């Protein structure tokens, strides 16, 4: 069965060479390739497969064998000898429900509702289980159940057991509480929680821009379970923002939603960091930030080192520096491990240190202008530079201290490619482990003696291979064969590097129309994001039926990595500093000009679309350029003074320090310069980029006497969640493409 892999590769390559053909004139000639319908791009009607499936290989449960599944048959394969064997019988897993002894214990404790119906196990530690039942938390151990907390004082949020299971921490009514699981003793570590004071729980801007969307947890257990570090955010001075739901079900009144949301230049939440001792009397001590008070510091990361020290990272409000501090819990004595600083841009929130057994740590830094790995001591002394050059490390994948080496992803062989590399802990012996052009991902066996290499290019569907620890090819395992690539008229994207007006090399992808004719010009459609360090082009297979639909209907589909979203390093990315959108727009213009000069693009029929930052770029293209005929701008920030502090001030500083930058990049202030046809779309309940952005732009365009369209999506947030509304948006987009691009006059 594995011997068919070469045939699969050959078949896929032959499929890729297929192009649309004219209707056959011979009676027995094959039928012309099929054409997509708009409904198919929405997932409706006949399904279309332009992705294909790989042979089903995975590492087996023993961590040694490869497991191969075909139909209902599964075999295990020794990767060293390629000998096959039958997998061992599967062990029967216990049912996910809690056993009857817990139900009996809960019944004995006076809980009438059966756990199997409404309860669930949230966590385990040793022989104990933390159970949620009707909003309460129960601890079940030694055949008995004990209620630790209930929702009578407010909902229990973010509950987490200490590593040893001896304590449960949670937030209730914005106060941080710890309960002893053995005794049920409750200790409130804070008592000032309110609508203004958040203890152990993050506010909107901290979770959105620093700790990760949806992650509101603001406390951290020490490895020895003796201490709890937590953030306190004082929101007193932070302004409210209200979003409205006009489609509240059940009645015709509106429903309001109020969030503390700091817009640029406004007060931020005031952050404080505390350390609580949970093994004795409640004892909360505060880390001293007074020496940085004037910088309005942000606490951007908190964690524990294996040594038992508390480590936190502090940045100034506009994020031009970052200090890494280490605190001794017993004395609260702190020392600065290191400081990152930028004189020409901003400092991105650093990754966590990777601690080594000798007390040193691995550190990812952009201090050279490119993201590289360093080995550092706890007093900040540089032990060794592990990587260097005008390229960037992506992620640290694995550290083999015994073997003296580490593994990471990076762009050493090109910013649009992704590869796996290995280097010694002394910085010597850098080698690439993945072979062939394209974007690779590796899945290792636990012993790290072999890995599955999955990769693709813009021109070839996904492939799978087995490689040894040195990256040597052991065996090709197959290639995905998209089922419909041969039956539908399709076009293949061309990956190119072109010069911008100043000579900077831009990576672009161009998909020409299926039925391209020499000498004829075609409209161009660009989908973009273009936000800082967020590339759109990668050398990987794209199975989009929407792009193929556009190519079938006579459009050039263009994707551009503007330099500030190119993956080419911080030295390049920060060219957008204090002037978001302007360099990006110039690069988009240059890409359009190149396609018009070299790939039959029509300069009079260029369209652009995008959401969020891409919505900003799409609208900016219509007010700051005359090179675009159509833009559909979704959920855009149309004046950066309307967006949040932490994201915006990182790139733009504050309006007080950079008034000219805010004015120059405002779509609202330049509404009178509108060229072409602009469609503005926005979610009614967008709590990220507020509807206010669209309303401000609509008002400015009306005042300027400009023609445009505005589309509102009720109950939608930052993106359209309702499938029916998404489908309506796609149909609207296609209609505008036909009206303003396909049916518009063609440039001679």
VMD Tcl script that draws the C-alpha trace (Angstrom):
set ca {
  {0.00 0.00 0.00}
  {2.90 2.42 0.69}
  {4.49 1.59 -2.66}
  {1.90 3.78 -4.37}
  {3.47 7.00 -3.02}
  {5.59 7.61 -6.14}
  {2.51 7.12 -8.32}
  {0.63 9.66 -6.16}
  {3.40 12.25 -6.58}
  {3.53 11.69 -10.34}
  {-0.24 11.93 -10.63}
  {-0.33 15.17 -8.61}
  {2.37 16.77 -10.75}
  {0.58 15.81 -13.93}
  {-2.66 17.24 -12.59}
  {-0.93 20.54 -11.87}
  {0.04 20.86 -15.52}
  {-3.62 20.81 -16.56}
  {-5.14 24.11 -17.68}
  {-8.51 25.11 -18.99}
  {-9.11 24.00 -22.56}
  {-11.39 25.16 -25.33}
  {-14.48 22.99 -25.85}
  {-13.45 19.87 -27.73}
  {-14.31 19.73 -31.41}
  {-13.62 16.00 -31.75}
  {-16.59 13.75 -30.90}
  {-14.54 11.54 -28.55}
  {-12.44 14.32 -26.99}
  {-12.62 14.71 -23.20}
  {-15.15 17.16 -21.78}
  {-13.99 20.70 -21.07}
  {-12.98 21.40 -17.46}
  {-15.87 22.34 -15.19}
  {-16.48 25.82 -13.79}
  {-17.23 26.72 -10.20}
  {-20.40 28.42 -9.09}
  {-20.47 31.15 -6.50}
  {-22.52 28.86 -4.27}
  {-19.70 26.29 -4.27}
  {-17.28 28.89 -2.89}
  {-19.71 29.21 0.03}
  {-19.64 25.48 0.72}
  {-23.07 25.02 -0.83}
  {-24.02 22.69 -3.67}
  {-21.46 20.20 -4.97}
  {-18.44 20.05 -2.71}
  {-15.08 20.93 -4.21}
  {-11.77 19.47 -3.06}
  {-8.68 21.42 -4.04}
  {-6.73 20.28 -0.96}
  {-6.64 16.49 -1.08}
  {-5.68 14.14 1.73}
  {-2.34 12.73 2.75}
  {-1.80 9.08 3.59}
  {-2.69 8.65 7.26}
  {0.59 8.26 9.11}
  {1.03 9.21 12.76}
  {3.27 8.23 15.64}
  {1.82 5.26 17.48}
  {0.95 5.27 21.16}
  {4.24 3.55 22.06}
  {6.18 6.50 20.63}
  {8.36 4.18 18.55}
  {6.27 2.89 15.66}
  {4.51 4.68 12.88}
  {0.81 3.97 12.71}
  {-0.67 3.77 9.22}
  {-4.43 3.67 8.65}
  {-6.17 2.86 5.39}
  {-9.91 2.37 5.50}
  {-10.65 0.16 8.51}
  {-7.18 -1.38 8.58}
  {-4.37 -0.15 10.82}
  {-0.78 -1.39 10.92}
  {2.29 -0.45 12.91}
  {5.57 0.14 11.07}
  {9.10 0.17 12.44}
  {10.57 3.38 10.94}
  {14.11 1.95 11.00}
  {13.37 -1.32 9.14}
  {9.94 -0.58 7.63}
  {8.66 -3.90 8.91}
  {4.95 -4.11 9.64}
  {3.13 -5.57 12.60}
  {-0.35 -5.62 13.99}
  {-1.02 -2.96 16.63}
  {-1.58 -4.26 20.17}
  {-5.16 -4.45 21.42}
  {-6.47 -1.08 22.51}
  {-6.95 -0.61 26.23}
  {-10.48 0.18 27.24}
  {-10.63 3.76 28.48}
  {-12.75 4.64 31.45}
  {-15.98 6.45 30.65}
  {-15.62 10.22 30.92}
  {-18.26 10.37 33.61}
  {-17.26 10.36 37.26}
  {-17.74 7.04 38.96}
  {-20.61 6.13 41.26}
  {-18.60 6.62 44.44}
  {-18.44 10.35 43.76}
  {-22.16 10.47 43.08}
  {-22.72 8.66 46.38}
  {-20.43 11.10 48.17}
  {-22.26 14.06 46.66}
  {-25.59 12.56 47.66}
  {-24.31 12.09 51.20}
  {-23.23 15.73 51.19}
  {-26.76 16.81 50.36}
  {-26.41 17.30 46.61}
  {-29.62 16.07 45.03}
  {-28.81 16.45 41.35}
  {-26.93 13.60 39.77}
  {-23.39 14.49 38.75}
  {-23.72 12.49 35.56}
  {-26.37 14.92 34.38}
  {-24.93 18.33 35.25}
  {-21.46 17.94 36.69}
  {-17.98 17.60 35.23}
  {-14.46 17.01 36.41}
  {-12.42 20.19 35.92}
  {-9.02 18.99 37.19}
  {-7.25 16.23 39.09}
  {-4.30 16.17 41.46}
  {-3.08 12.93 42.99}
  {-6.16 10.94 43.92}
  {-8.35 14.02 44.18}
  {-10.76 15.44 41.65}
  {-12.09 18.98 41.32}
  {-15.73 18.82 40.24}
  {-18.02 21.56 38.99}
  {-21.68 21.09 39.79}
  {-24.34 23.77 39.37}
  {-21.76 26.55 39.56}
  {-20.17 25.20 42.76}
  {-16.75 23.53 43.12}
  {-16.43 20.22 45.00}
  {-13.34 18.32 46.01}
  {-13.63 14.55 45.94}
  {-10.93 12.48 47.69}
  {-10.81 9.41 49.90}
  {-14.44 8.60 49.12}
  {-15.78 11.90 50.42}
  {-16.95 15.08 48.73}
  {-16.36 18.57 50.14}
  {-17.83 21.77 48.77}
  {-15.03 24.30 48.34}
  {-17.01 27.22 46.96}
  {-20.32 28.14 45.40}
  {-21.68 31.00 43.33}
  {-23.63 32.67 46.12}
  {-21.08 35.49 46.19}
  {-20.80 35.70 42.43}
  {-19.67 33.43 39.63}
  {-16.47 31.44 40.20}
  {-13.97 32.35 37.49}
  {-10.61 31.02 36.33}
  {-10.40 28.35 39.03}
  {-7.08 26.50 39.10}
  {-5.60 23.93 41.47}
  {-2.14 24.43 42.91}
  {0.41 21.97 41.45}
  {0.17 19.76 44.56}
  {-3.64 19.91 44.66}
  {-3.64 21.33 48.19}
  {-5.31 24.60 47.25}
  {-7.82 25.94 44.79}
  {-7.51 29.53 43.57}
  {-10.29 31.40 41.78}
  {-11.69 34.87 41.20}
  {-15.07 35.85 42.61}
  {-16.51 39.36 42.26}
  {-13.06 40.49 41.08}
  {-11.37 39.29 44.27}
  {-8.80 36.48 44.41}
  {-9.68 33.62 46.73}
  {-7.76 30.51 47.87}
  {-9.43 27.47 49.44}
  {-7.69 24.56 51.21}
  {-8.94 21.40 49.48}
  {-8.38 19.23 52.60}
  {-10.23 21.44 55.06}
  {-12.35 23.76 52.95}
  {-10.78 26.75 54.70}
  {-11.36 29.87 52.58}
  {-8.98 32.81 52.47}
  {-9.72 35.96 50.51}
  {-6.37 37.29 49.36}
  {-7.98 40.57 48.31}
  {-11.10 42.40 49.42}
  {-11.25 45.49 47.21}
  {-12.54 43.83 44.04}
  {-15.13 45.92 42.24}
  {-16.14 47.24 38.85}
  {-12.97 49.36 39.06}
  {-10.51 46.92 40.65}
  {-9.60 43.59 39.04}
  {-7.63 41.13 41.19}
  {-6.27 38.04 39.47}
  {-8.38 38.64 36.37}
  {-7.44 40.67 33.31}
  {-9.40 43.45 31.68}
  {-10.24 43.69 27.97}
  {-7.08 45.40 26.77}
  {-4.63 43.22 28.75}
  {-6.15 39.97 27.45}
  {-6.55 41.25 23.88}
  {-3.14 42.83 23.38}
  {-0.79 41.15 25.87}
  {-1.81 37.78 27.30}
  {-3.82 36.43 24.36}
  {-7.38 36.82 23.17}
  {-9.70 34.95 25.50}
  {-7.08 34.45 28.25}
  {-8.25 36.47 31.25}
  {-6.27 34.61 33.93}
  {-4.14 37.02 35.94}
  {-2.63 34.75 38.63}
  {0.16 32.18 38.61}
  {0.99 29.36 41.06}
  {4.60 28.82 42.08}
  {6.00 25.35 41.26}
  {6.16 24.45 44.97}
  {2.52 25.53 45.52}
  {3.53 27.88 48.34}
  {2.98 31.18 46.58}
  {0.50 32.78 44.26}
  {1.51 35.73 42.10}
  {-1.28 37.91 40.75}
  {-1.98 41.13 38.90}
  {-4.17 43.91 40.23}
  {-5.58 46.23 37.58}
  {-7.07 49.55 38.68}
  {-9.59 50.59 36.03}
  {-10.84 53.69 37.82}
  {-9.62 56.12 35.18}
  {-10.32 53.87 32.17}
  {-13.22 55.06 30.04}
  {-16.27 52.92 29.30}
  {-17.36 52.02 25.79}
  {-20.83 50.74 24.94}
  {-21.85 48.47 22.09}
  {-25.49 47.86 21.26}
  {-27.39 44.77 20.13}
  {-30.44 45.86 18.12}
  {-31.59 42.28 17.45}
  {-32.08 41.16 21.05}
  {-34.32 38.12 20.72}
  {-37.67 38.03 22.43}
  {-38.46 41.76 22.39}
  {-37.74 44.93 20.47}
  {-35.64 46.76 23.03}
  {-31.92 47.15 22.59}
  {-29.34 45.41 24.76}
  {-26.24 47.34 25.77}
  {-22.83 45.93 26.64}
  {-20.35 48.13 28.52}
  {-16.59 47.44 28.52}
  {-13.66 49.36 29.96}
  {-11.75 50.25 26.79}
  {-8.80 52.68 26.76}
  {-8.40 54.51 23.46}
  {-5.04 55.99 22.50}
  {-3.90 58.78 24.77}
  {-6.47 57.82 27.43}
  {-5.55 56.43 30.86}
  {-4.52 52.78 30.91}
  {-5.40 50.40 33.74}
  {-2.83 50.87 36.49}
  {-1.09 47.53 37.01}
  {0.39 46.19 40.25}
  {1.97 42.80 40.89}
  {1.59 40.97 44.18}
  {2.91 37.81 45.81}
  {0.73 35.92 48.29}
  {1.88 33.23 50.72}
  {-0.82 30.54 50.78}
  {0.73 28.18 53.34}
  {0.41 30.43 56.40}
  {-1.57 33.48 57.42}
  {-2.68 35.57 54.46}
  {0.31 37.68 53.53}
  {0.18 39.74 50.35}
  {3.30 41.68 49.38}
  {3.67 44.02 46.43}
  {6.46 44.32 43.90}
  {7.94 47.82 43.84}
  {7.33 49.60 40.52}
  {7.91 53.11 41.89}
  {11.16 53.62 39.95}
  {9.20 53.27 36.70}
  {6.00 55.11 37.68}
  {6.58 57.95 35.20}
  {6.68 55.44 32.32}
  {3.14 54.21 33.14}
  {4.42 50.63 33.06}
  {2.69 47.63 31.54}
  {3.23 44.20 33.14}
  {3.48 42.17 29.95}
  {4.47 38.73 31.29}
  {4.51 36.92 34.67}
  {5.84 33.42 35.36}
  {7.95 31.31 37.70}
  {11.50 30.13 37.07}
  {12.48 26.55 38.00}
  {14.64 28.06 40.76}
  {11.49 29.27 42.53}
  {12.00 32.91 41.61}
  {9.18 35.04 40.30}
  {10.02 36.49 36.88}
  {8.11 39.34 35.33}
  {8.52 41.68 32.35}
  {7.81 45.38 32.49}
  {7.42 47.74 29.53}
  {6.91 51.46 29.28}
  {3.54 52.66 28.01}
  {4.68 53.15 24.40}
  {6.79 49.95 24.54}
  {10.22 51.27 23.54}
  {11.90 49.11 26.22}
  {11.33 45.95 28.22}
  {12.94 44.93 31.51}
  {13.04 41.34 32.75}
  {13.04 41.24 36.56}
  {13.60 38.38 39.00}
  {12.13 38.43 42.52}
  {13.17 36.32 45.52}
  {9.87 35.36 47.24}
  {11.34 35.18 50.74}
  {12.70 38.73 50.73}
  {10.99 40.38 47.74}
  {14.47 41.45 46.64}
  {14.48 42.08 42.88}
  {17.19 42.32 40.29}
  {17.13 43.19 36.61}
  {18.11 40.21 34.48}
  {18.25 42.16 31.23}
  {16.79 45.12 29.37}
  {15.76 45.31 25.73}
  {15.52 48.75 24.17}
  {14.87 50.27 20.76}
  {15.97 53.70 19.59}
  {14.23 53.48 16.23}
  {10.96 51.66 16.87}
  {9.29 49.48 19.46}
  {10.13 46.38 21.50}
  {7.77 43.47 20.93}
  {6.57 41.56 23.97}
  {9.35 38.97 24.46}
  {8.84 35.25 24.63}
  {9.39 33.47 27.96}
  {12.97 32.53 28.84}
  {13.81 28.86 28.28}
  {15.68 27.83 31.42}
  {18.59 25.40 31.30}
  {19.86 23.11 34.05}
  {22.94 25.25 34.76}
  {20.77 28.30 35.54}
  {21.37 30.05 32.22}
  {18.51 30.59 29.83}
  {17.81 30.85 26.11}
  {16.50 34.21 25.00}
  {14.82 35.31 21.77}
  {15.69 38.93 21.01}
  {15.40 41.41 18.14}
  {18.28 43.53 19.46}
  {20.21 43.09 16.19}
  {17.20 44.05 14.08}
  {16.45 40.36 13.48}
  {14.95 37.80 15.85}
  {17.73 35.52 17.08}
  {18.62 33.16 19.90}
  {21.03 33.98 22.70}
  {22.24 32.16 25.80}
  {22.28 34.42 28.84}
  {23.08 34.20 32.57}
  {20.71 35.47 35.26}
  {22.76 38.65 35.63}
  {22.35 39.40 31.94}
  {25.79 38.27 30.81}
  {25.84 36.96 27.25}
  {27.22 33.42 27.15}
  {26.87 32.87 23.41}
  {25.04 34.08 20.31}
  {23.37 31.01 18.87}
  {21.99 32.40 15.62}
  {22.68 35.55 13.61}
  {22.18 37.10 10.18}
  {19.57 38.99 8.17}
  {16.82 36.44 8.79}
  {14.59 35.53 11.71}
  {14.08 32.66 14.13}
  {10.43 31.66 14.24}
  {9.97 29.46 17.29}
  {12.21 27.46 19.60}
  {10.93 23.90 19.12}
  {13.06 21.74 21.42}
  {16.17 21.82 23.60}
  {18.38 18.77 23.98}
  {20.68 19.76 26.84}
  {22.31 16.34 27.07}
  {23.14 16.45 23.39}
  {24.13 20.10 23.52}
  {21.79 21.24 20.76}
  {18.48 22.90 20.09}
  {15.91 22.91 17.29}
  {14.03 25.88 15.89}
  {12.00 27.07 12.92}
  {13.19 30.02 10.90}
  {13.52 31.89 7.62}
  {17.24 31.49 6.92}
  {16.38 30.12 3.46}
  {13.78 32.73 2.60}
  {11.06 34.70 4.36}
  {8.21 32.98 2.48}
  {9.49 29.52 3.42}
  {9.37 27.76 6.79}
  {12.08 25.26 7.71}
  {13.38 23.37 10.72}
  {16.97 23.91 11.86}
  {19.38 22.58 14.49}
  {22.27 24.39 16.18}
  {24.60 23.63 19.07}
  {24.13 25.30 22.43}
  {27.47 26.99 21.76}
  {26.22 28.44 18.47}
  {28.10 26.05 16.19}
  {26.91 23.48 13.67}
  {23.82 25.24 12.28}
  {22.08 22.88 9.83}
  {18.74 22.77 8.06}
  {16.80 19.56 8.70}
  {13.89 19.93 6.25}
  {14.50 19.39 2.55}
  {12.97 21.01 -0.48}
  {11.44 24.43 -1.06}
  {8.23 25.41 0.66}
  {6.73 25.58 4.11}
  {7.50 22.66 6.42}
  {6.15 21.40 9.72}
  {7.78 18.55 11.65}
  {6.26 15.99 13.99}
  {8.89 14.06 15.97}
  {8.68 10.71 17.67}
  {9.25 10.97 21.44}
  {12.82 9.66 21.15}
  {13.50 12.37 18.53}
  {15.19 9.87 16.23}
  {12.75 10.41 13.34}
  {10.26 13.05 12.28}
  {7.37 13.31 9.84}
  {8.01 16.21 7.48}
  {4.85 17.74 6.04}
  {5.29 20.47 3.47}
  {3.89 22.12 0.35}
  {4.57 24.96 -2.07}
  {2.31 27.34 -3.95}
  {2.77 25.11 -6.97}
  {2.50 21.65 -5.35}
  {-0.04 20.15 -2.90}
  {1.03 18.89 0.49}
  {3.61 16.11 0.70}
  {4.70 13.86 3.56}
  {8.07 12.24 4.17}
  {9.92 10.43 6.93}
  {13.30 11.88 7.92}
  {15.90 10.88 10.49}
  {17.25 13.15 13.22}
  {19.81 14.67 10.84}
  {17.17 15.50 8.25}
  {18.12 12.71 5.87}
  {15.23 11.43 3.78}
  {14.24 7.93 4.92}
  {11.14 7.48 2.79}
  {8.62 9.48 0.77}
  {5.19 8.73 2.21}
  {2.96 10.35 -0.35}
  {1.36 13.51 -1.64}
  {-2.17 14.84 -1.43}
  {-4.05 14.53 -4.70}
  {-6.87 17.11 -4.81}
  {-9.85 15.25 -6.20}
  {-11.21 18.15 -8.25}
  {-8.03 19.74 -9.52}
  {-8.20 17.75 -12.77}
  {-11.93 18.20 -13.36}
  {-12.20 21.98 -12.82}
  {-10.51 24.76 -14.76}
  {-7.81 26.03 -12.40}
  {-4.85 28.36 -12.30}
  {-1.63 28.04 -10.29}
  {-0.15 30.91 -8.27}
  {3.24 32.18 -9.34}
  {5.64 33.09 -6.51}
  {7.75 36.12 -7.42}
  {10.18 38.60 -5.94}
  {9.80 42.07 -7.47}
  {11.47 45.44 -6.77}
  {9.62 48.26 -5.01}
  {10.27 51.83 -6.16}
  {13.30 52.05 -3.85}
  {14.59 48.64 -4.90}
  {13.37 46.73 -1.82}
  {12.49 43.14 -2.84}
  {8.79 42.38 -2.32}
  {7.41 38.83 -2.24}
  {4.17 38.49 -4.21}
  {1.94 35.69 -5.48}
  {0.11 36.11 -8.79}
  {-2.70 33.86 -10.00}
  {-3.54 34.72 -13.60}
  {-6.98 34.14 -15.14}
  {-7.68 30.62 -16.32}
  {-8.40 31.66 -19.92}
  {-5.69 34.30 -20.26}
  {-5.21 35.68 -23.76}
  {-2.00 37.35 -25.00}
  {-2.25 41.13 -25.24}
  {-5.42 41.41 -23.16}
  {-5.54 43.27 -19.82}
  {-7.31 41.85 -16.78}
  {-8.65 43.36 -13.55}
  {-6.67 42.75 -10.36}
  {-8.14 41.64 -7.03}
  {-6.08 41.99 -3.84}
  {-6.98 40.52 -0.45}
  {-4.73 41.97 2.22}
  {-4.06 42.33 5.93}
  {-0.62 44.03 5.88}
  {-0.42 44.60 9.66}
  {3.03 44.70 11.30}
  {4.85 41.36 10.88}
  {1.76 39.58 9.53}
  {2.71 38.17 6.09}
  {0.04 37.22 3.56}
  {2.27 35.31 1.13}
  {3.83 31.98 2.07}
  {5.22 29.28 -0.16}
  {2.49 26.80 0.68}
  {-0.42 25.22 -1.17}
  {-3.60 27.30 -1.31}
  {-6.82 25.31 -1.80}
  {-9.14 28.35 -1.95}
  {-12.10 27.74 -4.25}
  {-12.88 31.48 -4.06}
  {-9.52 32.38 -5.63}
  {-10.05 29.79 -8.37}
  {-13.56 31.15 -8.97}
  {-12.12 34.64 -9.47}
  {-9.45 33.31 -11.83}
  {-12.12 31.43 -13.82}
  {-14.04 34.67 -14.19}
  {-11.17 36.68 -15.59}
  {-9.43 38.26 -12.58}
  {-5.79 38.32 -11.59}
  {-5.60 37.35 -7.92}
  {-2.68 39.22 -6.33}
  {-1.26 38.71 -2.84}
  {1.52 40.95 -1.53}
  {3.89 40.86 1.41}
  {4.43 44.54 2.00}
  {7.85 45.01 3.59}
  {6.50 45.69 7.08}
  {4.53 42.42 6.87}
  {7.23 40.43 5.12}
  {8.75 38.30 7.89}
  {12.12 39.84 6.98}
  {13.02 41.06 10.45}
  {12.35 43.90 12.86}
  {14.82 46.19 11.06}
  {12.47 46.06 8.06}
  {9.15 45.84 9.89}
  {9.70 49.03 11.89}
  {9.65 51.12 8.73}
  {5.95 51.56 9.54}
  {6.77 53.16 12.92}
  {4.62 56.20 13.67}
  {3.08 56.10 10.15}
  {0.97 52.96 9.96}
  {-0.30 52.18 6.48}
  {1.72 54.64 4.40}
  {4.72 52.44 3.51}
  {2.38 49.48 3.19}
  {0.24 51.36 0.67}
  {3.29 52.39 -1.37}
  {4.37 48.74 -1.57}
  {0.90 47.67 -2.68}
  {0.95 50.34 -5.38}
  {4.34 49.10 -6.59}
  {3.12 45.50 -6.76}
  {0.09 46.59 -8.78}
  {2.30 48.59 -11.16}
  {4.58 45.57 -11.67}
  {1.67 43.22 -12.41}
  {0.24 45.74 -14.87}
  {3.61 46.03 -16.63}
  {4.53 42.34 -16.56}
  {1.44 40.14 -16.09}
  {-1.30 41.85 -18.12}
  {-2.92 43.68 -15.20}
  {-5.28 46.55 -15.96}
  {-4.31 49.69 -13.99}
  {-7.84 51.09 -14.32}
  {-9.49 48.03 -12.73}
  {-7.82 47.26 -9.42}
  {-9.82 46.14 -6.39}
  {-8.76 45.58 -2.79}
  {-10.35 44.08 0.30}
  {-9.45 43.12 3.84}
  {-10.69 43.00 7.41}
  {-9.46 44.72 10.57}
  {-5.99 46.07 9.66}
  {-6.82 44.96 6.12}
  {-10.03 46.99 6.31}
  {-7.96 50.03 7.28}
  {-5.60 49.38 4.35}
  {-8.49 48.96 1.91}
  {-10.08 52.27 2.89}
  {-6.67 53.99 3.02}
  {-6.08 52.90 -0.58}
  {-9.18 54.85 -1.63}
  {-8.32 58.09 0.19}
  {-4.50 58.14 -0.07}
  {-4.09 56.76 -3.60}
  {-5.73 56.96 -7.03}
  {-4.58 53.49 -8.11}
  {-7.64 51.56 -6.91}
  {-11.12 51.43 -8.45}
  {-12.92 49.38 -5.77}
  {-12.41 48.64 -2.09}
  {-14.46 46.56 0.32}
  {-13.21 47.61 3.76}
  {-14.35 45.39 6.63}
  {-14.10 46.24 10.34}
  {-11.35 48.78 9.75}
  {-9.67 51.25 12.08}
  {-10.31 54.42 10.08}
  {-8.49 56.70 12.51}
  {-5.96 55.23 14.93}
  {-7.16 57.62 17.66}
  {-10.21 55.33 17.93}
  {-8.27 52.14 18.70}
  {-6.87 50.80 21.98}
  {-3.78 52.08 23.74}
  {-1.54 49.03 23.97}
  {-1.70 47.95 20.32}
  {-1.74 51.39 18.73}
  {0.82 53.17 20.91}
  {3.30 50.33 20.33}
  {3.43 51.35 16.66}
  {2.26 54.98 16.66}
  {3.32 56.34 20.09}
  {0.66 58.68 21.54}
  {-1.30 61.42 19.76}
  {0.48 63.97 21.95}
  {3.92 62.73 20.85}
  {3.02 61.96 17.22}
  {0.17 64.27 16.12}
  {1.35 64.46 12.51}
  {1.48 60.66 12.21}
  {-2.08 60.25 13.43}
  {-3.33 62.94 11.07}
  {-1.43 61.60 8.05}
  {-2.74 58.04 8.47}
  {-6.38 58.95 9.17}
  {-8.88 57.77 6.59}
  {-11.52 59.98 8.23}
  {-9.47 63.16 7.87}
  {-8.83 62.39 4.19}
  {-12.41 61.43 3.30}
  {-12.65 64.30 0.80}
  {-9.90 62.63 -1.27}
  {-11.96 59.50 -1.94}
  {-11.33 57.91 -5.35}
  {-13.23 54.97 -6.81}
  {-16.02 53.03 -5.16}
  {-15.73 52.28 -1.44}
  {-17.89 49.74 0.40}
  {-17.59 49.98 4.20}
  {-18.76 46.94 6.20}
  {-18.84 46.55 9.97}
  {-20.26 44.35 12.70}
  {-22.83 46.09 14.85}
  {-21.40 44.63 18.09}
  {-17.69 44.75 17.28}
  {-16.07 45.14 20.71}
  {-12.55 45.26 19.24}
  {-12.67 47.76 16.36}
  {-15.77 49.67 17.29}
  {-18.61 50.51 14.91}
  {-17.72 54.11 15.76}
  {-14.94 53.82 13.15}
  {-17.42 53.19 10.35}
  {-19.84 55.85 11.61}
  {-17.09 58.47 11.77}
  {-16.02 57.66 8.21}
  {-19.59 57.59 6.91}
  {-20.18 61.03 8.43}
  {-16.97 62.46 6.96}
  {-17.79 61.08 3.50}
  {-21.32 62.47 3.66}
  {-20.00 65.88 4.70}
  {-17.58 65.75 1.76}
  {-20.39 64.87 -0.67}
  {-18.84 61.53 -1.65}
  {-20.65 58.48 -3.00}
  {-20.02 55.21 -1.17}
  {-21.80 52.22 0.38}
  {-22.15 51.16 4.00}
  {-23.17 47.63 5.05}
  {-24.04 46.83 8.68}
  {-24.00 43.28 10.03}
  {-26.32 43.01 13.07}
  {-25.10 41.03 16.09}
  {-21.70 40.55 14.43}
  {-18.50 41.30 16.28}
  {-14.98 41.56 14.87}
  {-15.84 39.29 11.98}
  {-19.12 37.83 10.80}
  {-20.16 34.87 12.94}
  {-23.51 34.16 11.31}
  {-23.12 31.91 8.25}
  {-26.10 33.43 6.47}
  {-24.59 36.89 6.86}
  {-21.18 35.63 5.68}
  {-22.81 34.20 2.58}
  {-24.62 37.49 1.97}
  {-21.30 39.31 2.28}
  {-19.67 37.02 -0.31}
  {-22.55 37.55 -2.75}
  {-22.34 41.29 -2.23}
  {-18.59 41.20 -2.82}
  {-18.97 39.28 -6.07}
  {-21.66 41.66 -7.27}
  {-19.41 44.69 -6.66}
  {-16.46 42.98 -8.37}
  {-18.63 42.43 -11.45}
  {-19.98 45.98 -11.48}
  {-16.82 47.95 -10.79}
  {-14.06 45.72 -12.18}
  {-15.29 43.17 -14.72}
  {-17.84 45.46 -16.38}
  {-15.73 48.61 -16.20}
  {-13.95 49.98 -19.28}
  {-10.67 48.23 -20.08}
  {-7.39 50.10 -20.37}
  {-6.11 49.87 -23.96}
}
mol new
graphics top color blue
foreach p $ca { graphics top sphere $p radius 0.5 }
foreach p [lrange $ca 0 end-1] q [lrange $ca 1 end] { graphics top cylinder $p $q radius 0.2 }
display resetview
